[in-house]
Amino acid sequence: MQLTDVIGNEAARRALEGMAESGRIPGALMFYENDGCGALALAMAFLDGIYGHDRKVSRLVHPDIHFIFPTASSTKVEGKVSDLVPDAFLEYWRELVSENPYFLENELSTALGIEGKSSAINVRTANHIISTLSLTPVERGYKAVVIYLPEKMNEQAANKLLKVVEEPPEKTVFLMITHAPDKVIPTISSRCQGIRVLPLEASEVASALVRDFGKGEEEAAEAAAMAGGSIGVALDYLSERTDYETWMDIFSDLTEALVARDLSGSLDCGERMAALPSREKQKAFCKFASECLRKIFMTRQGMPGLAVVGEDEKEFYARVSGKLKASFPRRAAAAFDRAANLIGRNVNQKMVFCDLVDRLFLI
């Protein structure tokens, strides 16, 4: 994919085009996106320009482009957690990115065989990057390091990388893709030039689904309306409708119980959240719930066009938005974000979701 093929985010695309054409490329760029909104596709299109549209870039096999992402003990790769580096997982990374560069976090975990595990970018990986960058480029051009989710870099790894990110070798560029820039260690984020990858318009999501993934116009429009500007979420909606229906059932039952001041029913919903099959699914549910809360807020403000609610859910959103306090969506979204953070830190799921329900009940 070339930068001219990228849908949406014109300001970011033009800035990257200018860098590639002028050769004035920062040593480190940090792309901030909502999950599945296309930052990786944009970064790879930028590299395509830097490397002169070399097909090895799009095939993810260019010898001077290195990919870093969180790992953990895996069902697909043998070895101790402390010894595992992303190179051991490259075949699974390439397969996933080639099929869908808009993949979601939980889809990466599934692809790598680490679903349900707490993943991280460890110090061994940092040492591996430093060692690799000390070598002469194979093709005498740029060396690039693509770091997916730098917020999962532990402090020891970040400290190892700090010097090389701050003063990279000549013709070396770091491209970092984050979903939570506030959680990236400040010594790393402060050395990067930030690029915000905005959620797309529903029409842009639908266009990408039709053009790049061969979806029909009707199903593409339906998925785009539910995706919150994320192509990844739209694709997940089309391929895993079961997840969406399960999450919507839990969220709607929880909201109805909170409106009715039914603590027992609310706690039952907390048990159902804790019973979701993996930590990645539980974190994905928290993001889903935050998006539902945004729809409640927009509906309450009399802006159904911005809420983007499916026909079969309009009655639910209209009903609950009129019964909840005006401050509920904002405060509840913060509570779900807190729960997702705790799940990511391996806190006991039942404790996390019981605490979440208690906080929601008191709003």
N, C-alpha and C positions, 0 to 999 in steps of 0.2 A: 504493500500500500504506500502511495506517495502522499505528501501533504495536501496536494490538490484533490485527493480522493476523500479526505477526511470530512465527515458531515458535522456541521455545527462548529462552535467555538472559533469563530473567524478571527477574533483578536489574537488568541493564542496561536492559531495556525500561521497568521501573517508574521507574528513576532519570530516564530521558529523559522519560517521561510527566509526572513531577513538575516537571521544568524547564519543559516546554512549557505546562503548565497554570498554573504560578505566574508565568511570565514571568521567572524568575530564571535566565537563560541565560548560562553562561560565555562569555567572548570567544573561547576556543579549546578544542576538544575533540579528543582523539586516540584513535581507535578502533584497538585492536591485535587482529588476527585472524591465524589461520592461513589460507593462501590459499584463497579460495572459501567461507569460513564465514559470510558474510552481513553483514559490517560496512557495506558500501555500502548494502545494502537497509535496514539498521537506521538509517543516517544519513539516507537519503531519507525513511523513515517519520517520523523526528523532524522533518525539514523540513516534511513534510506537516502535522504538528500545529502548527508555528510559523506557517505560512501559511494556517491555517484550512481545510485540505483543498481547497485550490485545485487544480483539475485540471491546471493548467499545471506544477505541481511533478512529478506522476507522469509527465507527458509530456515532462519535461526541457526545457521551453521557457520557464520563468519568467524574466522579464528581470532579476530581482535575485538569481538564483542562478548562480554562475559555477563552472565546472569546470576544474580544473588537473590535468594528468597528464603523465608523461614522454613526450617526443617525440624523434624522430631524423629523419634524411633518409628519405623515404618514397617508395614506388612509387605512392602515391595522391595526394600533395600535393607540388607543386613549391616549391622555395625552398631557400636555404642553411640548414643546421642552426641556425646562430646567430640566424637571423631567424624561425624557426618558433615559433609560440605555439599552445597547445591549441585556440584558437578556429578555427584552420584545419582541425582534425580533428573538429570538433563533430558533423558529420553521421554519422561513423563511430562516435564515442563513443555518441551517442544510439541508434543502431541496435543496438549491442552491449548496452548497459545495458537497453534496452527488452525485448530478447529474453531476456536472462539477467543479472540483477543480481548473480549469484553467480559471474560469469566468473573465470577464472584469469589470472594475469599473462601467460602466453604467449598466451592468447586475445586479450588486448588488443593485443599486438604484431602479431598476425596481422590483426586488424581495422583497425589503423592503417596497415598496409603497411610496418611497420618490423621485421619478423621478421628475426632474425639481427643486428640493429644494437644498439649500446650506447646506450640512451636516457637522457635526463636532463631535469630541470626547470631551465631556464637563466635567466640574469639578465634576458633580454628578457621572459620570462614574468613574473618578479617585478615588473619595471617596469610591465608591463601591468596586473597586479593592483592595484598602488598607484594607478595612474592611474584605474582603474575605480572603486575604492573612494572616491576623492575626489569622485565625482559623487553627486548626490542620487538616492536610490532611485526607480525608475520608478513604483512603486506605493505609495510613502510608508510602507513597512513595513521589515522586516529586509532587510539585505544579507547574503548567505551566500557563502562560498568553500569549495568541496569540493576538497580536495587529495588525490588518490590517489597513494600511494607517496611521501610526503615524504622517505623515505630516499634518493631519487634526486635530491634537490635539491642542487646544488653549493654550495660554501661562499659564493661570491659572491652567488648568488641568496638564500641563507639570510640573509646579512648585510643585504641590501636589505629583506627582509621582516620582520626582527626587530622593528623599531620598531612597525610596524603590527600585528603579532601581539601584542606586549607591551601596546600601548595602542590597541586597535582603535577606529575611529570609533563613535559611538553607534549602537546597534542593528545591530551587525555581528558575525557569528559565523564562525569558521573551523572546519571539520570535516575532520580529517585521518585518513586510513585507511592504516595501515602494517602490513606483514608482518614488519618488523624494527625495533622501536623503539630497540634499542641502536645502530642505524646512522643514526638521525635525528640531525642536528647538535644537540648538547645545548642550545645557546642557544634553539633552537626548541622542543624537546620539554619543556624545563623550564617553558615558558610555557603548557603545555596541561594540561587536566584529563584524566587517562587513563580510558578505559573498555575493559575486557577483554571481547572478544567470544569466548566459549568455543566449542570444537568441540561439535557437537550430539550427542545420543544417536542411535544407529542408527535407532531408531524415529521420531525427529523428522525425520531426513533422509528416510526412506522416506515419511513423511506429506507432507513438502513436495514430493517428487517426484510423488506421486499428485495432491495438491491443486492445485499451481501449474503443473505441467508435463505433466499428463495421462498419466503413466506407469502401466503396470499394476502391481498390487500385488506380483506375483512378481518382476518385473524390478527394481522399486524396492527391494524387500528385499535382493536380491542386490547391487545397486549400493551401497546404504547400508552393507552389511556390509564393503565394500572401501574405503569413502571416508574413514575416519578422522575422522568428524564434519564433513566438508566437503560441502555440497551441490554446490559447483562441481566437486569431484573426482568425485562420483557422476555428475553429468551428463556430464563428460568421459569417464568410464568407459563410459557407455552409448553415447555418440556416437563415441568413438574407441577402440574395443576393440583396434584394431591397435597403437596406441601402448602400451597396457597390456601386451599380450602381448610386444611387442618388449622393453620395459623389464624385464619379469619374466624373460624368457629371458636377458638380459644379467646381471641380478642373480643369478639362480640359478646360472648357469655360473660367475660370478665367485666366489660363495660356495663352490661345490663345489671349484673350483681352489684356493682358499685353504685349505680343509680338507685337501685332498690335498697341500698344499705344492708345488703345480705353478706355478712362477713363469712359465713360458712361457705356460701357459693363462691365468693372471691378466693378463699383459701383453696377450694377445690381446683379453681383455674390455675393457681400457683403450683399445685401438684402436677397438673397437666403440662405446664411449662417445664418443670423439672424432669418430667418423663420423656421429653423430646430426645431423640436417639443419640445426640452428641452435643458437645459444647459448641461446635461450630453452628449447628442447627439452632441451639438456644440463643447464641449471639445474633444469628440471622433473624430469629423471631423478634428479638428486641428492636432491631432496625425496622422490621416490618411494622411493629406496633408504633414506633415513632412516626412512620409515614402515615399510618391510620390516624394518629393524633393530629397531624398536619391537616388531614382532610376534615376532621372534626372542627378544627379552628377555622378553616376557610369556609366551611358550611355555616358555621355560627356567625361569621362576618358577612354573610350574604354574598359570597363569591363562589358559587358552585362551579363556575367555569375553571377556576384555579384549583378547586378541590380535585377535579378529575375523578369522579366516582362512577363506577359501572352501574348500569340500569338496575341490576338486581340488588344493589346495595344502597341505593339512594334513600330508600325509606328508613333504613337503619341509621344512617348518618344524620338524616334530618331529625329523627326522633331523639337520639341521644345528645346531639349538639344543643338542643333546646333545654335539656335537663341538667347538663353538667355546668359547673361554675365556669365563669369566663377564664379564670386562671388555670383551670384543670389541664388543658392540652400542654401548656408550657411546663408546668411543674411535673406532670406525669412523664413527659418526654425526658426530662432530666433524670427522673427515677429509673426509667428504662435504660438510659445511657450508663448510669451508675451500675445497674445490674449486669450489663454487657461487660463492663470493665472488670467487675469482680469475677465473672465467669472466665474471662481471659486470664485471670490470675489464679485459677484453679481453686477458688473458694467453693465449698460444698454447694451444689446446685439447689438442694432443698432449702438450705438456709438462705441463699440469695433470693429465691423467688418468694419465700415466706415473708422475708423482710420487704421485698418489693410490694407485695400485696398490702402489707401493713401501712407502708408509706402512701400508697394510692388511696387507701381507705380513709386516711387522715387529711387528705387534701380538701 
